[in-house]
Amino acid sequence: MDNIKKAMRQIDSGDNASNHRKPIPFEDFLKEVLANPTGTIRNVFQVFHDLFKAYIGEGVDEYPNDPETIQYVSYDCSKLLVEEADHPFFADRLFANRLVNHVEALRSGAQQNKIYIFDGPHGCGKSTFLNNLLKRFEEYANTEDGTRYETVWRLDRRQLTRGEGGNETASILESLFRMQQNPDQRQFDTIRSMAVHDDGDFVEVPCPCHDNPLLLIPKPQRRQFLDELFDNNEFKYTLFTDKAFEWIFHDVPCTICGSLYDALFSRLKSAAKVFEMIHAVPYTFNRRLGKGISVFSPGDRPIKQTILHNEYLQSMINRLFSDSNQVRYIFSQYAKTNNGIYALMDIKSHNIDRLIELHNIISEGVHKVEDIEENVSSLFLALMNPEDKKNIKEFQSFSDRIVYINIPYVLDLNTEVEIYRNIFGARIDDNFLPRVLHNFARVIISSRLSLRSEAMLDWIKEPAKYSRYCDKNLQLLKMEIYTGHIPEWLSEEERKALTAKRRRRIIGESDNEGRQGISGRDSIKIFNTFYTTYAKSGELIDMSMLCKFFNAQKDLKASIPDGFIDSLLLLYDFSTLQEVKESLYYYNEEQIEREILHYMFAVNFEPGAIETCKYTGKRVHVSEELFDGFERRILGEKVENARRLNFRKDTQKEYTARTLTQEILVAGTPPNQTRLFQSLKERYEYNLKEKVLDPFLENENFRRAIKDYTEEDFKTYDKKIRDDVTFVIDNLMKRYRYTEHGARAICMYVIDNDLARKFTKP
């Protein structure tokens, strides 16, 4: 019993949301407005935007200083669509950017009076996405950060019945009326009418349209009222100038609230007394009750009662105003989601009629309820399969009210991998050599991309020159662009040619991709077959297993572009070689820095000069030997003299025009942090790494030492070999997430397949 009482006390002392949702007088509401103006003065579109800001944030741009950036950033949507969800939805980078851009436009009011249709093929996760989004919106809207206020009237019987027999008379008449209406409740109602309660002097009338209380300030006076309410600060400037807040000056209250205001003013002859009866209460959202959020499936039949009312409340209002025509408390189902979300799951069956009915509502912003006009300002969302577009094709006038948001199959390989990890467990990576799991995703995504990309061909004029790193259709490169990554194997010329205009065009092609190919559901089935087949072997899953699997899948060959897997293997070999080179590479940072600074300084003098470098304090003998040695380390041993001289000339020009005059002298940038220095260092190190494997390729002891790394025989090798092998394996584990076993295996793979010579530039 003690445990029961303790548990019940816990419930009683718990955080009950209803305790925080009691009506407050209008003046107290104004205090809330002053304390939190951005939270209390916002409509559903602004709250929807605030939801994204709270759960997603600003995103990350990997190239923030790139003058050709297009703000194609990485958004973490896990808090919004994944965490605590029964069925997580993983938004890839393309869809996340598309969605956030629409939400930004929504806040500004640029795309209101529209219906937003998420259009995508079967198996792309549309329903999961919308359900998770609505769940998170409901949670957020019911928190303190997401709270908005709606109007509730507390009509004071004492003021309204004064001179008509007082409260006692009103209470008796009211009781008699209710006893006539519902004789079965006679005894209960009589007791209730005779009881004395503080609230017995008031009749509460909630606004069925969930209007913000500020809308009850007469429209002609509203601008001046808000001007006097707020001090001259940043928010006040935003309120009066930002398009997102136009609604607070232009909208009018619902017909019921407007009628109540007029009737009260007519009776009381004082606006101040009317506002004493206006209260505010937080707008509570409940999808299951259809309050604030209503979701309709195609099989949900239309309700028979299209006009909703409250007979008891209407009788109370009629009694207070002695006139049944002054205030008519009737409304439609759309009022329940006014300033909320009205959603349709798939445009078919009964949802076709619902969508068509929305046409006039969206166009005019009002809905007719008998002879009363009802304001409708909601966020309308819908899902649609491609074949269902024919259901609304006849209604051409509706087309300008529809905004299609493409939600295709995943095109971002990192997101595809996250889906596998979610379903099969985060530890699946332990069964793969690095990058092999991502390469599985690349094969799947290749089936979803267009074979020919005009945007890519406009950028890469000769795809064949990248045949050692990329497929003939440039899909592998496009996948990298879609993830926000610009590969290192691109030439400097192509990197410079990737302008903002070209990048936007490439990203724009994603709107027409991901509608065909291997679906999300099928990719999970295929991965399950692959994983269960090879994870049992006890060996780490490598590229040979992946290639063998897909080459044996005859039913998938038609979906995967011809030659794609061969190109994928080439790219894997190249990337693996770079990892091993990077892990073997050890250089003297001070020596490289000194050589670069001496070259930057020397290009300003003629050969034969002997000068003291002001950056290192060392005497520099300016000679062709100095220039030739450095330039060959940067450009390669076989570089032509003309190209060396042009490189020297460009370096000298960059040094005098920008590095010295703008960065060092004006901005005070240290020489080793200038743009020229960093560019030279990057190229210097790259070319050193290209040759880092050369000393080991002809040394059979190096290969055997890797094989014997964990064996007792490893101690028999000379110290230099042991140090080199330990160095490369440790670096592979630290930098690239290899296990010790995986690091040994990948080193053997590079040597046995002679990858260093395979990718040596001719």
C-alpha positions in Angstrom: 0.0 0.0 0.0 2.9 2.4 0.8 4.3 1.8 -2.7 0.9 2.5 -4.3 0.5 5.7 -2.3 4.1 6.8 -3.2 3.4 6.1 -6.9 0.1 8.0 -6.8 1.8 11.0 -5.2 4.4 10.9 -8.0 1.6 11.2 -10.6 -0.1 14.0 -8.6 3.1 16.0 -8.3 4.2 15.3 -11.9 4.3 18.0 -14.6 0.8 18.2 -15.7 0.5 20.3 -18.9 -3.0 21.4 -18.1 -1.7 23.3 -15.0 0.1 25.6 -17.4 -2.8 26.1 -19.8 -5.3 28.1 -17.8 -6.8 31.2 -19.3 -5.1 34.5 -18.4 -6.7 38.0 -18.7 -5.8 40.1 -21.7 -3.6 42.4 -19.8 -1.6 39.5 -18.4 -1.3 38.2 -22.0 0.1 41.5 -23.0 2.8 41.1 -20.3 3.6 37.7 -22.0 3.8 39.5 -25.3 6.3 42.0 -24.0 8.4 39.3 -22.3 8.4 37.0 -25.4 7.2 38.8 -28.5 8.6 36.4 -31.1 6.9 33.4 -29.3 3.5 35.0 -28.8 3.1 36.9 -32.1 3.4 34.1 -34.6 1.2 32.1 -36.9 1.4 28.4 -37.8 3.9 29.1 -40.6 6.3 30.9 -38.2 5.9 28.1 -35.7 6.6 25.5 -38.4 9.8 27.5 -39.2 10.7 27.7 -35.5 10.3 24.0 -35.2 13.0 23.5 -37.9 15.2 26.0 -36.4 15.0 24.3 -33.0 15.4 20.8 -34.2 17.7 21.2 -37.2 19.6 24.4 -36.7 21.7 26.3 -39.3 23.5 23.3 -40.9 27.2 23.0 -41.8 28.8 24.3 -45.0 32.1 22.4 -45.6 33.4 25.1 -47.9 32.4 28.3 -46.0 35.0 30.5 -47.7 34.4 29.3 -51.2 33.3 32.3 -53.3 31.3 29.9 -55.4 29.3 28.5 -52.5 25.6 27.9 -53.1 24.6 27.3 -49.4 24.2 23.6 -50.1 24.7 22.7 -46.5 24.6 19.5 -44.3 21.5 19.5 -42.1 21.2 17.1 -39.2 17.6 16.0 -39.3 17.9 13.3 -36.7 16.2 15.2 -33.9 13.3 16.1 -36.2 12.7 12.8 -38.0 14.7 10.0 -36.4 15.1 10.2 -32.6 12.3 8.5 -30.5 10.5 7.6 -33.7 8.9 4.2 -34.1 9.9 4.2 -37.7 12.8 6.7 -38.4 13.0 8.7 -41.6 16.4 9.5 -42.9 16.4 12.7 -45.0 19.3 12.9 -47.4 21.2 16.1 -48.0 19.3 16.9 -51.2 15.8 16.5 -49.6 16.8 18.3 -46.4 18.0 21.4 -48.3 14.9 21.3 -50.5 12.7 21.1 -47.4 14.5 23.8 -45.4 14.4 26.2 -48.3 10.6 25.8 -48.6 10.2 26.3 -44.8 12.3 29.5 -45.0 9.9 30.8 -47.7 6.9 29.8 -45.6 8.0 32.0 -42.7 8.2 35.0 -44.9 4.7 34.4 -46.3 6.0 34.1 -49.8 4.3 30.7 -50.3 1.3 30.8 -48.1 -2.2 30.2 -49.5 -0.8 27.0 -51.1 -1.0 23.3 -50.5 2.3 21.5 -50.2 2.3 18.1 -51.8 5.2 15.7 -51.1 5.5 13.8 -54.4 7.5 10.6 -54.6 7.5 7.0 -55.8 6.3 4.0 -53.7 8.8 2.9 -51.1 10.5 6.3 -50.6 9.1 6.8 -47.1 6.6 9.6 -47.6 4.1 8.4 -45.0 6.9 7.8 -42.5 8.3 11.3 -43.1 4.9 13.0 -42.7 3.9 11.0 -39.6 7.3 11.8 -37.9 7.1 15.4 -38.9 3.6 15.9 -37.5 4.5 14.0 -34.3 7.4 16.3 -33.7 5.3 19.4 -34.6 2.6 18.4 -32.0 5.3 17.8 -29.3 7.0 21.2 -30.1 3.7 23.1 -30.2 2.8 21.9 -26.8 6.1 22.9 -25.2 6.9 26.3 -23.7 9.2 27.1 -26.7 6.4 26.2 -29.2 3.5 27.8 -27.3 1.1 30.1 -29.0 -2.0 31.7 -27.5 -5.6 31.5 -28.6 -8.6 33.5 -27.6 -11.1 32.4 -25.0 -14.0 34.6 -23.8 -15.0 34.8 -20.2 -18.4 36.5 -20.3 -19.2 38.1 -17.0 -22.9 37.4 -16.2 -22.9 40.1 -13.6 -22.2 42.8 -16.1 -24.3 41.4 -18.8 -27.4 40.7 -16.7 -27.3 43.8 -14.5 -30.7 45.4 -14.5 -32.3 42.1 -15.6 -32.8 40.4 -12.3 -29.2 39.8 -11.3 -27.2 36.6 -11.3 -29.6 34.7 -9.1 -32.5 35.2 -11.6 -30.2 34.3 -14.5 -29.1 31.2 -12.8 -32.6 30.0 -12.1 -33.8 30.7 -15.7 -30.8 29.0 -17.0 -31.4 26.0 -14.9 -35.0 25.8 -16.0 -34.0 26.0 -19.6 -31.4 23.2 -19.2 -34.0 21.0 -17.4 -36.3 21.4 -20.4 -33.5 20.6 -22.8 -32.3 17.5 -21.0 -34.9 16.3 -18.4 -32.8 13.1 -17.6 -30.1 15.4 -16.1 -32.7 17.5 -14.0 -31.5 16.6 -10.6 -27.8 17.1 -11.4 -28.4 20.4 -13.2 -30.5 21.8 -10.3 -27.8 21.0 -7.8 -25.2 22.6 -10.1 -27.2 25.7 -10.7 -27.7 26.2 -6.9 -24.0 25.7 -6.1 -21.8 28.8 -5.6 -18.5 28.8 -7.5 -16.2 31.6 -8.6 -16.6 30.5 -12.2 -20.3 30.5 -11.8 -20.3 34.1 -12.7 -18.7 33.5 -16.1 -19.5 31.7 -19.3 -16.4 30.5 -21.1 -16.6 30.7 -24.9 -13.5 29.3 -26.7 -12.7 30.6 -30.1 -13.1 27.6 -32.4 -10.7 29.1 -35.0 -7.9 29.5 -32.4 -7.4 33.2 -33.1 -4.6 35.1 -31.5 -6.1 37.5 -28.9 -4.3 40.5 -30.6 -6.6 40.1 -33.6 -9.5 41.4 -31.4 -7.9 44.8 -31.3 -9.9 46.7 -34.0 -7.9 46.6 -37.2 -7.8 50.4 -37.7 -6.2 50.8 -34.2 -4.0 47.8 -34.2 -0.9 49.4 -35.7 -1.0 52.3 -33.3 -1.7 50.0 -30.4 1.4 47.8 -31.1 3.5 50.9 -31.7 2.6 52.2 -28.2 3.0 48.8 -26.6 6.6 48.2 -27.7 9.7 50.3 -27.1 11.8 51.2 -30.1 13.9 48.1 -30.3 15.0 45.5 -32.8 11.8 43.4 -32.5 9.6 46.4 -33.0 11.5 47.2 -36.2 11.1 43.6 -37.4 7.4 43.5 -36.5 6.6 46.6 -38.6 8.9 45.7 -41.6 9.2 41.9 -41.8 6.8 40.3 -44.3 6.4 37.4 -41.9 4.4 39.6 -39.5 2.1 41.2 -42.0 -0.7 38.9 -40.8 -0.9 40.7 -37.4 -1.9 43.9 -39.2 -4.1 42.5 -42.0 -6.0 39.5 -40.5 -9.4 39.9 -38.9 -10.8 37.8 -36.0 -13.2 34.9 -36.8 -16.9 35.7 -37.3 -17.8 34.3 -33.8 -15.2 36.5 -32.0 -16.1 39.5 -34.1 -19.8 39.0 -33.3 -19.1 38.7 -29.6 -17.0 41.8 -29.7 -19.7 43.8 -31.4 -22.4 42.5 -29.1 -20.4 43.2 -26.0 -19.5 46.7 -27.1 -23.1 47.4 -28.0 -24.1 46.3 -24.5 -21.2 47.7 -22.4 -20.4 50.9 -24.5 -16.7 50.5 -23.6 -13.9 48.7 -25.4 -11.9 48.4 -22.1 -14.8 46.5 -20.5 -15.0 44.2 -23.5 -11.3 43.4 -23.2 -11.8 42.5 -19.6 -13.8 39.5 -20.8 -11.1 38.5 -23.4 -8.6 36.0 -22.1 -5.7 34.0 -23.6 -4.9 30.3 -23.3 -2.1 28.3 -24.8 -3.2 26.6 -28.1 -3.1 22.9 -27.3 -2.5 20.5 -30.2 -3.8 16.9 -30.2 -3.7 15.0 -33.5 -5.9 12.2 -32.2 -8.7 14.6 -31.3 -8.2 16.6 -34.5 -7.3 19.7 -32.6 -4.7 21.8 -34.3 -3.7 18.8 -36.5 -6.0 16.7 -38.7 -4.8 13.9 -40.9 -7.1 12.1 -43.4 -6.4 8.8 -45.1 -8.0 8.0 -48.4 -10.4 5.5 -46.8 -11.7 8.0 -44.2 -15.2 8.8 -45.1 -16.4 12.4 -45.1 -18.3 13.4 -41.9 -22.0 13.7 -42.3 -22.2 16.8 -40.1 -20.3 19.4 -42.0 -21.5 22.2 -39.6 -20.4 21.9 -36.0 -22.0 23.7 -33.1 -22.5 23.6 -29.3 -26.2 23.8 -28.4 -25.6 24.3 -24.7 -23.1 27.1 -25.3 -25.3 28.7 -27.9 -28.2 28.7 -25.4 -26.0 30.4 -22.8 -24.9 33.0 -25.3 -28.5 33.6 -26.4 -29.6 34.0 -22.8 -26.8 36.5 -22.0 -27.6 38.7 -25.1 -31.3 38.2 -25.2 -31.0 37.7 -28.9 -30.4 34.5 -30.7 -29.1 36.2 -33.9 -26.4 38.3 -32.5 -23.8 35.6 -32.0 -24.1 32.3 -33.9 -21.6 29.7 -32.5 -21.3 27.5 -35.6 -18.1 26.5 -37.4 -16.7 23.8 -39.8 -14.1 21.1 -39.4 -11.5 23.5 -40.9 -11.9 25.7 -37.8 -10.4 22.9 -35.7 -7.1 23.1 -37.6 -7.1 26.9 -38.3 -3.6 28.1 -37.5 -2.7 24.4 -37.4 -2.0 21.7 -40.0 -4.5 19.9 -42.2 -2.9 16.9 -43.9 -4.0 14.3 -46.6 -2.3 10.9 -46.8 -2.3 10.1 -50.5 -4.5 11.9 -53.1 -7.0 9.1 -53.9 -10.5 7.9 -53.0 -12.1 10.4 -50.5 -9.0 12.5 -50.3 -9.5 13.6 -54.0 -12.7 15.3 -52.9 -11.1 16.8 -49.9 -8.3 18.3 -52.0 -10.7 19.7 -54.5 -12.7 21.3 -51.7 -9.6 23.0 -50.5 -9.3 24.9 -53.8 -11.6 27.8 -52.9 -10.6 27.7 -49.3 -6.9 28.2 -50.2 -7.6 30.7 -52.9 -9.8 33.0 -50.8 -8.8 32.1 -47.3 -12.4 31.7 -46.2 -15.0 29.0 -46.0 -18.8 29.4 -46.0 -20.6 27.9 -43.1 -24.3 28.4 -43.9 -24.4 32.2 -44.4 -21.3 32.9 -42.2 -17.8 33.3 -43.6 -15.1 31.4 -41.7 -11.5 32.4 -41.8 -9.1 29.6 -42.8 -5.3 30.1 -42.4 -3.8 26.7 -42.1 -0.7 24.8 -43.3 -2.1 22.3 -45.9 0.1 19.2 -46.5 -0.5 16.2 -48.7 1.3 13.1 -50.0 1.0 11.9 -53.6 2.3 9.0 -55.7 3.3 9.9 -59.3 0.4 8.0 -60.8 -2.1 9.9 -58.7 -1.5 13.2 -60.4 -4.1 12.2 -63.0 -6.7 12.5 -60.2 -6.4 16.3 -60.2 -5.2 16.9 -63.8 -8.7 18.2 -64.8 -8.5 21.1 -62.4 -6.0 23.3 -64.1 -7.0 26.3 -62.0 -5.7 24.4 -59.0 -2.2 24.1 -60.4 -1.0 27.5 -59.3 -2.0 26.7 -55.7 0.0 23.5 -55.5 3.7 23.4 -54.5 5.3 20.0 -55.2 8.2 19.0 -53.0 10.1 16.1 -54.5 10.8 13.3 -52.0 12.6 10.6 -54.1 14.6 7.6 -53.2 17.8 8.4 -51.3 20.5 9.9 -53.5 23.0 10.7 -50.8 25.2 7.7 -50.1 25.9 8.7 -46.5 22.2 8.7 -45.8 21.7 5.3 -47.5 24.4 3.9 -45.2 22.7 5.4 -42.1 19.5 3.5 -43.1 21.4 0.2 -43.2 23.0 1.0 -39.8 19.6 1.8 -38.3 18.0 -1.5 -39.5 20.9 -3.9 -39.1 22.7 -2.3 -36.1 25.4 0.4 -35.9 28.1 -2.3 -35.5 27.7 -3.6 -39.0 30.7 -1.4 -39.9 32.9 -3.8 -37.9 32.3 -6.4 -40.5 33.5 -4.3 -43.5 36.8 -2.9 -44.6 36.5 0.9 -44.7 34.5 2.4 -47.6 33.1 -1.0 -48.8 29.8 -0.4 -47.0 29.6 3.0 -48.7 30.4 1.4 -52.0 27.4 -0.9 -51.6 25.3 2.2 -51.2 26.9 3.7 -54.4 25.9 0.7 -56.4 22.3 1.0 -55.2 22.2 4.8 -55.9 23.6 4.3 -59.4 20.3 2.7 -60.3 18.4 5.8 -59.2 20.5 8.4 -61.2 20.1 9.4 -64.8 22.6 7.9 -67.2 23.2 11.2 -68.9 23.7 14.4 -67.1 23.8 17.6 -69.2 25.0 19.6 -66.2 28.0 17.3 -65.6 28.9 17.2 -69.3 28.8 21.0 -69.4 31.4 21.0 -66.6 33.5 17.9 -67.4 34.0 18.2 -71.2 36.1 15.0 -71.5 34.9 12.4 -68.9 37.4 9.8 -70.4 40.4 11.6 -68.8 39.0 10.5 -65.3 38.5 6.9 -66.4 40.8 5.7 -63.6 38.7 7.4 -60.9 35.2 7.6 -62.3 32.6 5.9 -64.5 31.8 7.0 -68.0 28.5 8.5 -67.0 30.2 10.6 -64.2 27.8 9.1 -61.7 30.5 8.5 -59.1 31.5 12.2 -59.3 27.9 13.3 -59.1 27.3 11.2 -56.0 30.2 13.1 -54.3 28.7 16.5 -55.3 25.4 15.4 -53.9 27.1 14.6 -50.5 28.6 18.1 -50.6 32.2 16.8 -51.2 34.5 17.9 -54.0 37.0 15.0 -54.8 40.7 15.6 -54.5 41.4 13.7 -57.8 39.8 16.5 -59.8 42.2 18.7 -61.7 42.7 22.3 -60.6 41.2 23.4 -63.9 37.9 21.5 -63.2 37.8 22.7 -59.6 37.9 26.3 -60.8 35.3 25.6 -63.4 32.8 24.4 -60.8 31.1 27.7 -60.5 28.1 28.4 -58.3 25.9 28.4 -61.5 27.2 24.9 -62.5 26.8 23.6 -59.0 23.2 24.8 -58.8 22.5 23.1 -62.1 24.0 19.8 -61.0 22.1 19.9 -57.7 18.9 20.9 -59.6 19.0 17.7 -61.6 18.2 15.8 -58.5 14.6 17.0 -58.8 14.2 14.6 -61.7 16.2 11.7 -60.2 15.4 9.0 -57.6 12.0 8.3 -59.2 13.2 5.0 -60.7 15.7 2.3 -59.9 16.0 0.2 -56.7 13.5 1.4 -54.1 14.2 1.9 -50.5 12.4 -1.2 -49.5 14.2 -3.3 -52.1 17.6 -1.9 -51.2 17.1 -3.2 -47.6 16.2 -6.6 -48.9 19.3 -6.7 -51.2 21.6 -5.6 -48.4 20.1 -8.2 -46.0 21.0 -10.9 -48.6 24.5 -9.6 -49.1 25.2 -9.0 -45.4 24.0 -12.4 -44.2 25.9 -14.1 -47.0 29.3 -12.7 -46.3 29.3 -11.6 -42.7 29.3 -15.3 -41.7 32.6 -16.0 -43.2 34.6 -14.4 -40.3 36.6 -12.4 -42.8 36.1 -8.6 -43.2 33.8 -7.9 -46.2 35.9 -6.5 -49.0 35.5 -5.2 -52.5 36.0 -8.6 -54.1 32.9 -9.9 -52.2 30.9 -6.9 -53.2 31.8 -7.3 -56.9 31.1 -11.0 -56.8 27.7 -10.5 -55.2 26.4 -7.9 -57.7 27.9 -9.6 -60.7 25.9 -12.7 -59.7 22.6 -10.8 -59.3 21.2 -11.3 -62.8 17.9 -9.6 -61.9 19.8 -6.4 -60.8 22.1 -6.1 -63.8 19.4 -4.2 -65.8 19.2 -1.6 -63.0 22.9 -1.0 -62.5 24.6 1.0 -65.3 27.0 -1.0 -67.6 30.6 -0.8 -66.4 29.7 1.0 -63.1 31.0 -1.7 -60.8 34.3 -1.9 -62.7 34.7 1.9 -62.3 33.7 1.7 -58.6 36.5 -0.8 -58.1 39.0 1.5 -59.8 38.0 4.4 -57.6 38.3 2.1 -54.5 41.8 1.1 -55.6 42.8 4.7 -56.1 41.3 5.9 -52.7 42.9 2.9 -50.9 46.3 3.8 -52.4 46.0 7.4 -51.2 45.2 6.2 -47.7 48.2 3.9 -47.5 50.5 6.7 -49.0 49.1 9.2 -46.5 49.7 6.7 -43.7 53.3 6.0 -44.8 54.1 9.6 -45.4 56.3 11.3 -42.9 57.8 14.7 -43.6 59.8 17.4 -41.9 57.3 20.2 -41.5 60.0 22.9 -40.7 62.0 22.0 -43.8 59.0 22.1 -46.1 57.9 25.5 -44.7 61.4 26.9 -45.1 61.6 25.8 -48.7 58.3 27.3 -49.6 59.1 30.6 -47.9 62.5 30.8 -49.7 60.8 30.2 -53.1 58.1 32.8 -52.4 60.8 35.3 -51.5 63.3 34.3 -54.3 60.8 34.7 -57.3 61.1 38.5 -56.8 64.9 38.4 -57.7 66.9 37.5 -60.7 69.1 34.4 -60.6 72.6 35.1 -59.2 71.3 37.4 -56.4 72.1 36.6 -52.7 69.5 37.9 -50.3 68.5 37.4 -46.7 64.9 36.0 -46.6 62.9 38.3 -44.2 60.6 35.4 -43.3 63.3 32.9 -42.2 66.4 35.1 -41.6 68.4 32.8 -43.8 70.6 33.9 -46.7 69.2 32.6 -50.0 71.2 32.1 -53.1 68.7 32.8 -55.9 69.6 30.4 -58.7 68.1 28.3 -61.5 68.9 25.2 -59.4 66.8 26.5 -56.5 63.9 27.3 -58.9 64.2 24.1 -60.9 64.3 21.8 -57.8 61.3 23.4 -56.1 59.2 23.6 -59.3 59.8 19.9 -60.2 58.7 18.9 -56.7 55.5 20.9 -57.2 54.8 20.1 -60.8 56.5 16.7 -61.3 59.9 15.6 -62.7 58.8 15.5 -66.3 57.4 19.0 -66.4 58.3 21.1 -69.4 60.4 24.2 -69.0 57.7 26.5 -70.4 55.2 25.3 -67.8 57.8 25.8 -65.0 58.4 29.4 -66.1 54.7 30.2 -66.3 54.2 28.7 -62.9 57.1 30.9 -61.5 55.6 34.0 -63.2 52.1 33.3 -61.8 53.6 32.8 -58.3 55.4 36.1 -58.5 52.3 37.9 -59.7 50.2 36.4 -56.8 52.9 37.3 -54.3 53.2 40.9 -55.3 49.5 41.6 -56.1 47.9 39.9 -53.0 50.2 38.0 -50.6 52.6 40.8 -49.8 50.5 43.9 -50.3 47.1 42.7 -49.0 47.7 39.8 -46.6 51.1 40.4 -45.0 51.4 44.3 -45.0 47.8 45.3 -44.6 46.0 42.4 -42.9 49.1 41.4 -40.9 48.7 37.7 -41.9 51.8 35.6 -41.1 53.5 34.5 -44.3 52.9 30.8 -43.6 49.2 31.4 -43.3 48.7 33.2 -46.6 46.7 31.8 -49.4 49.7 31.4 -51.6 51.7 29.5 -49.0 48.9 27.1 -48.3 48.4 26.4 -52.0 52.1 25.7 -52.5 52.2 23.5 -49.4 49.2 21.4 -50.5 50.8 20.8 -53.9 54.2 20.2 -52.5 53.0 17.5 -50.0 50.8 15.9 -52.6 53.7 15.3 -54.9 55.9 14.0 -52.1 53.2 11.5 -51.2 53.0 10.3 -54.8 56.4 8.8 -54.4 56.3 7.7 -50.8 55.7 4.0 -51.7 58.5 3.7 -54.2 61.2 2.6 -51.7 59.0 -0.2 -50.5 57.7 -1.7 -53.7 60.9 -3.4 -54.6 61.6 -4.5 -51.0 60.1 -8.0 -50.5 61.0 -7.8 -46.8 58.4 -5.0 -46.4 55.6 -7.2 -47.7 56.6 -10.1 -45.6 57.0 -7.9 -42.5 53.4 -6.7 -43.0 52.2 -10.3 -43.2 54.2 -11.3 -40.1 53.2 -8.1 -38.1 51.4 -9.9 -35.3 53.7 -13.0 -35.4 56.9 -13.7 -33.4 58.9 -13.6 -36.7 58.2 -9.8 -37.0 61.0 -9.2 -34.4 63.5 -10.7 -36.8 63.3 -7.9 -39.3 65.6 -4.9 -39.1 64.5 -1.9 -37.1 63.9 0.4 -40.1 61.4 -2.1 -41.6 59.7 -2.7 -38.3 59.3 1.0 -37.7 57.9 1.6 -41.2 55.4 -1.2 -40.9 54.3 -0.2 -37.4 54.0 3.5 -38.6 51.7 2.7 -41.5 49.5 0.3 -39.6 49.1 2.6 -36.7 48.2 5.5 -39.0 45.7 3.5 -40.9 43.9 2.6 -37.7 44.0 6.1 -36.3 43.1 8.1 -39.5 40.9 5.7 -41.5 39.2 3.5 -38.9 40.9 0.3 -39.9 41.2 -2.5 -37.4 44.7 -4.0 -37.1 43.6 -7.0 -39.2 42.1 -4.7 -41.8 45.2 -2.4 -41.9 47.4 -5.4 -42.7 45.0 -6.7 -45.3 44.7 -3.4 -47.1 48.5 -3.0 -47.2 48.8 -6.4 -48.7 46.1 -5.6 -51.2 47.9 -2.4 -52.4 51.2 -4.2 -52.8 49.9 -7.4 -54.4 47.8 -5.5 -56.9 50.6 -3.1 -57.7 48.3 -0.2 -57.3 51.2 2.4 -57.1 52.2 1.6 -60.7 48.6 1.2 -61.8 47.9 4.9 -60.9 51.3 6.3 -61.9 50.7 9.2 -64.2 52.1 8.5 -67.8 
